[in-house]
Amino acid sequence: MKVLGRHVLTEFYDCNNTVLDSVHQIQEYMEQAARAGGATIIQSVFHTSRPHGVSGVVVIAESHLAIHTWPAYGYAAIDLFTGGEGVDPWRVYAYLKDKLGAGQVSTMEMKRGQLDMPDGEITNKPSGH
């Protein structure tokens, strides 16, 4: 199947609360994960949420990696969108799972820009459309 991108949506549970509340640690891990996946980092923006948690994005030449953390719940929501053949979002996923100490995970992958679909075929069409 020819696709323009891969979009991995991940939820990590039972993570290390201290790590999830450290903007510096989260940024370091996200940037290292991008490199581990073969991505080219363009820019990173991270900030501490109030009262706790971190939100941030690593813009990569191939798309983006984003994270939002809730330390009180040991939870992180992570969005890994990669384009082209050179970046492996599952290497990014594995790196972050290890570094955040995730106990349980929920994840799904969407193929973005499916170029070889038969004419007129739409999968997962929203209801009412």
ABEGO torsion letter per residue (X at the ends): XBBABBBBBBBBBGBBAAAAABAAAAAAAAAAAAAAAGBBBABBBBBBBOABEBBBBBBBAAEBBBBBBBAAAGBBBBBBBBBEAABBAAAAAAAAAAAAGBABBBBBBBBBGBAABBBGBBBGBBBGX
